[in-house]
Amino acid sequence: MSTNRAPLMIFLLLANVQLAAIGHAAEFGEVPNFSGYWERPEAGSGRQFYQPESGPGPIRDTDPQDNFAIGDHTDPLLLPHAAEAVKAHGDRGRAGEVVFPPWSECWPTGLPLALILAEPVQILQEENQVTILYQRGMNIRRIYLDAPHPTDLHPEWYGHSIGHYEGDTLVVDTVAQDTRSNSDRFGTPKSPAMRVVERYRLSLDGRRLHVDIMVEDRGTYTAPWRSYMEYVWPSERNGGDPADAEFIEMACAENNRDALGVEFAIPIDNGPPAF
């Protein structure tokens, strides 16, 4: 190739990459299209938050075997009562008890815990709403676009989510979560003050989805903390076509036994608790 043609070839290559991104992203004008199936890139994993490059991050797992869900209760990010809850949860693991995560006992995860589920998710994008479907437990979230939070909110398992676009990013703000769910796998509680902000952004070729996470809860933490998640098209791992992706049914509540066959109480919705 002559040196005179090299700049032209580089330009055409970059143009093709841009067109690939636009092809995955264009039913809503300048708004990127997040619709489709997404899954975590780690096969059989997805149970940990990623640590940020700097600043406060999620509570760390101190169990190298990852079987006993022992979080670092000495983290200065935790308020005293939250540290006690994490320690009590970890004491079960230190005693040799395998501590199953909430989703294995039919409990809705809430946020931000839903973001570490290993099973795939599906995003359905409309003009006024984005819907996220979770294969695990067949749970659903609705994100209302360009609308404020109502003033008379009642707590719900996944809270109340509103969203808007900032250029190539979908920003989601969630409040009013049910405090019966935990913040992570380590028993960290959440208070009615919890707020979770997610920022969804596609890679240039549209085949990866990056989610920045900010969690603040003055009733649990001394300061906000940040994390991030990555998702890929299903074809990135199994060599298939994303158009062939589909969910399998995972109806947890049709039985009340965990992975070892031990019976537990099925969660019962008695109505929204008062703030």
C-alpha positions as CSV (number, residue, x, y, z in Angstrom):
1,M,0.0,0.0,0.0
2,S,1.4,3.4,-0.9
3,T,1.8,6.0,1.8
4,N,-0.6,8.3,-0.1
5,R,-3.4,5.8,0.3
6,A,-2.8,4.9,4.0
7,P,-4.7,8.0,5.4
8,L,-7.7,7.1,3.1
9,M,-7.8,3.5,4.3
10,I,-7.6,4.6,7.9
11,F,-10.5,7.0,7.3
12,L,-12.6,4.3,5.7
13,L,-11.9,1.9,8.5
14,L,-13.0,4.4,11.1
15,A,-16.1,5.2,9.1
16,N,-17.1,1.5,9.0
17,V,-16.7,1.3,12.8
18,Q,-19.0,4.3,13.2
19,L,-21.6,2.8,10.8
20,A,-21.6,-0.4,12.8
21,A,-22.4,1.6,16.0
22,I,-25.1,3.5,14.2
23,G,-26.6,0.3,12.9
24,H,-27.1,-1.0,16.4
25,A,-28.3,2.4,17.6
26,A,-30.7,4.1,15.3
27,E,-34.4,4.0,15.8
28,F,-34.6,7.1,18.0
29,G,-32.6,9.6,16.0
30,E,-29.5,10.6,17.9
31,V,-30.5,8.4,20.9
32,P,-28.4,5.2,21.1
33,N,-30.4,1.9,20.9
34,F,-29.7,-0.3,23.9
35,S,-32.5,-2.8,23.0
36,G,-31.7,-6.5,22.9
37,Y,-30.2,-9.2,25.0
38,W,-27.1,-8.6,27.2
39,E,-25.1,-10.8,29.5
40,R,-22.0,-10.6,31.7
41,P,-18.8,-11.5,29.9
42,E,-17.6,-13.8,32.7
43,A,-19.0,-17.3,32.1
44,G,-20.8,-18.6,35.1
45,S,-19.8,-15.6,37.2
46,G,-21.2,-12.1,37.7
47,R,-21.5,-12.0,41.5
48,Q,-19.2,-9.2,42.3
49,F,-19.2,-5.5,41.7
50,Y,-16.2,-4.1,39.9
51,Q,-13.9,-1.8,41.9
52,P,-13.5,1.8,40.6
53,E,-10.1,3.1,39.6
54,S,-10.2,5.6,42.5
55,G,-12.4,6.7,45.3
56,P,-14.8,4.7,47.5
57,G,-16.0,1.4,46.0
58,P,-18.3,-1.4,47.0
59,I,-17.7,-3.6,50.0
60,R,-15.0,-6.1,49.2
61,D,-15.3,-9.9,49.5
62,T,-12.8,-11.3,52.0
63,D,-13.6,-14.9,51.2
64,P,-11.1,-16.2,48.6
65,Q,-13.3,-19.3,47.9
66,D,-16.4,-17.0,47.3
67,N,-18.7,-19.5,48.9
68,F,-19.5,-17.9,52.2
69,A,-20.2,-14.2,51.3
70,I,-17.9,-12.7,53.9
71,G,-17.7,-8.9,53.4
72,D,-15.2,-6.5,54.9
73,H,-17.1,-5.2,57.9
74,T,-14.2,-2.9,58.8
75,D,-14.7,-0.8,55.7
76,P,-14.9,2.9,56.9
77,L,-17.6,3.4,54.4
78,L,-20.1,1.5,56.6
79,L,-22.0,3.2,59.4
80,P,-21.8,1.3,62.7
81,H,-25.1,-0.5,62.4
82,A,-24.3,-1.5,58.8
83,A,-20.9,-2.8,59.8
84,E,-22.6,-4.9,62.5
85,A,-25.0,-6.3,60.0
86,V,-22.1,-7.2,57.6
87,K,-20.2,-8.8,60.4
88,A,-23.2,-10.9,61.5
89,H,-23.7,-12.0,58.0
90,G,-20.0,-12.9,57.6
91,D,-20.0,-14.8,60.9
92,R,-22.3,-17.3,59.4
93,G,-19.7,-17.9,56.6
94,R,-16.8,-17.9,59.0
95,A,-18.7,-20.7,60.9
96,G,-18.7,-22.7,57.7
97,E,-22.2,-22.1,56.6
98,V,-22.7,-21.7,52.9
99,V,-24.7,-18.4,52.6
100,F,-26.9,-18.4,49.6
101,P,-27.5,-15.1,47.9
102,P,-31.0,-13.6,48.1
103,W,-32.0,-14.6,44.5
104,S,-31.5,-18.3,45.3
105,E,-34.3,-18.0,47.9
106,C,-36.8,-16.1,45.7
107,W,-36.1,-12.7,47.1
108,P,-36.1,-9.8,44.5
109,T,-32.6,-8.3,44.5
110,G,-33.4,-4.6,44.2
111,L,-30.6,-2.2,43.3
112,P,-27.7,-2.2,42.9
113,L,-27.7,-5.9,43.5
114,A,-29.6,-6.7,40.3
115,L,-26.5,-5.5,38.3
116,I,-24.3,-8.4,39.4
117,L,-26.7,-11.2,38.4
118,A,-24.9,-13.7,36.1
119,E,-28.0,-14.4,34.0
120,P,-28.8,-12.4,30.9
121,V,-31.0,-9.3,30.8
122,Q,-33.1,-7.9,28.0
123,I,-33.6,-4.2,27.4
124,L,-36.7,-3.0,25.6
125,Q,-36.5,0.7,24.5
126,E,-39.4,2.9,23.7
127,E,-39.9,6.6,23.2
128,N,-41.1,7.3,26.8
129,Q,-40.0,4.2,28.7
130,V,-37.1,1.7,29.0
131,T,-37.9,-1.7,30.4
132,I,-35.3,-4.1,31.7
133,L,-36.2,-7.8,32.0
134,Y,-34.2,-10.1,34.2
135,Q,-34.1,-13.8,33.4
136,R,-33.3,-14.6,37.1
137,G,-36.7,-14.7,38.8
138,M,-38.4,-13.2,35.8
139,N,-38.2,-9.8,37.3
140,I,-38.9,-6.5,35.6
141,R,-37.9,-2.8,35.9
142,R,-39.6,0.2,34.2
143,I,-37.7,3.4,33.7
144,Y,-39.9,6.4,32.9
145,L,-38.1,8.8,30.6
146,D,-38.2,12.6,31.0
147,A,-40.5,12.5,34.0
148,P,-39.9,13.5,37.6
149,H,-40.3,11.2,40.6
150,P,-43.8,11.6,42.1
151,T,-44.0,13.2,45.5
152,D,-46.1,10.4,47.0
153,L,-43.9,7.4,46.3
154,H,-44.3,4.1,48.2
155,P,-41.3,1.7,48.5
156,E,-41.1,-1.0,45.9
157,W,-38.6,-3.9,45.4
158,Y,-36.9,-2.1,42.5
159,G,-37.8,1.4,43.6
160,H,-39.0,4.1,41.2
161,S,-36.7,4.8,38.2
162,I,-36.7,7.8,35.9
163,G,-34.3,8.3,33.0
164,H,-33.0,10.8,30.5
165,Y,-30.4,10.8,27.7
166,E,-27.2,12.8,27.9
167,G,-25.8,12.5,24.4
168,D,-24.8,8.8,24.0
169,T,-25.6,8.0,27.6
170,L,-28.9,6.8,29.3
171,V,-28.9,8.2,32.9
172,V,-31.2,6.3,35.3
173,D,-32.1,7.6,38.8
174,T,-33.8,5.2,41.2
175,V,-35.2,6.0,44.7
176,A,-37.9,4.6,47.0
177,Q,-36.7,1.0,47.3
178,D,-38.1,-1.6,49.7
179,T,-35.6,-1.9,52.5
180,R,-36.2,-5.7,52.9
181,S,-33.6,-6.2,50.2
182,N,-29.9,-5.7,50.8
183,S,-27.3,-3.6,48.9
184,D,-25.0,-6.5,48.2
185,R,-24.3,-10.2,48.9
186,F,-22.7,-9.4,52.3
187,G,-25.9,-8.4,54.1
188,T,-25.3,-4.7,53.9
189,P,-28.7,-3.1,54.6
190,K,-30.3,-0.2,52.8
191,S,-32.3,2.6,54.2
192,P,-35.2,4.6,52.7
193,A,-32.7,7.3,51.7
194,M,-30.9,5.0,49.2
195,R,-30.4,6.5,45.7
196,V,-28.8,4.6,42.8
197,V,-27.7,6.4,39.6
198,E,-26.8,4.2,36.6
199,R,-25.2,5.5,33.4
200,Y,-25.6,3.2,30.4
201,R,-23.3,3.7,27.4
202,L,-22.6,1.6,24.3
203,S,-19.1,0.8,22.9
204,L,-18.2,2.3,19.6
205,D,-19.1,-0.9,17.7
206,G,-22.3,-1.3,19.7
207,R,-21.4,-4.8,20.9
208,R,-20.6,-4.0,24.6
209,L,-22.6,-2.1,27.2
210,H,-20.9,-0.2,30.0
211,V,-22.8,0.8,33.1
212,D,-21.3,3.3,35.6
213,I,-23.0,3.0,39.1
214,M,-23.2,5.5,41.9
215,V,-24.8,4.5,45.2
216,E,-25.6,6.9,48.0
217,D,-27.4,6.1,51.2
218,R,-26.9,8.3,54.2
219,G,-28.6,5.7,56.4
220,T,-26.0,3.1,55.5
221,Y,-22.8,4.6,54.2
222,T,-20.6,7.5,55.3
223,A,-20.2,8.6,51.7
224,P,-21.4,7.6,48.2
225,W,-19.5,4.8,46.4
226,R,-19.0,3.9,42.8
227,S,-18.7,0.8,40.7
228,Y,-19.3,-0.3,37.1
229,M,-20.5,-3.3,35.1
230,E,-19.9,-4.6,31.6
231,Y,-22.3,-6.5,29.4
232,V,-21.8,-8.1,25.9
233,W,-24.0,-9.5,23.2
234,P,-24.7,-13.2,23.8
235,S,-22.8,-14.0,20.6
236,E,-19.6,-12.6,22.1
237,R,-19.4,-15.8,24.3
238,N,-21.2,-18.5,22.5
239,G,-20.5,-17.7,18.9
240,G,-24.2,-17.4,18.0
241,D,-26.3,-14.7,16.5
242,P,-27.7,-12.1,18.9
243,A,-31.0,-12.5,17.1
244,D,-31.2,-16.1,18.3
245,A,-30.9,-15.1,22.0
246,E,-33.8,-16.0,24.3
247,F,-34.6,-16.4,27.9
248,I,-35.2,-19.6,29.7
249,E,-37.8,-19.8,32.4
250,M,-36.5,-19.4,35.9
251,A,-39.6,-19.3,38.1
252,C,-38.0,-19.4,41.6
253,A,-41.2,-19.1,43.7
254,E,-42.7,-22.4,42.4
255,N,-40.8,-24.2,45.1
256,N,-39.3,-23.3,48.5
257,R,-36.0,-25.1,48.5
258,D,-32.6,-23.6,48.0
259,A,-29.8,-25.2,46.0
260,L,-29.1,-27.8,48.7
261,G,-32.7,-28.8,49.1
262,V,-33.2,-26.9,52.4
263,E,-36.6,-25.4,52.8
264,F,-37.1,-21.6,53.4
265,A,-40.0,-19.3,53.8
266,I,-41.2,-17.9,50.5
267,P,-41.3,-14.1,50.5
268,I,-44.9,-12.7,50.9
269,D,-45.8,-9.2,49.7
270,N,-48.0,-7.7,52.5
271,G,-48.1,-4.3,50.8
272,P,-45.6,-1.5,50.7
273,P,-44.0,-0.6,54.1
274,A,-44.3,3.0,55.2
275,F,-41.3,5.2,55.1
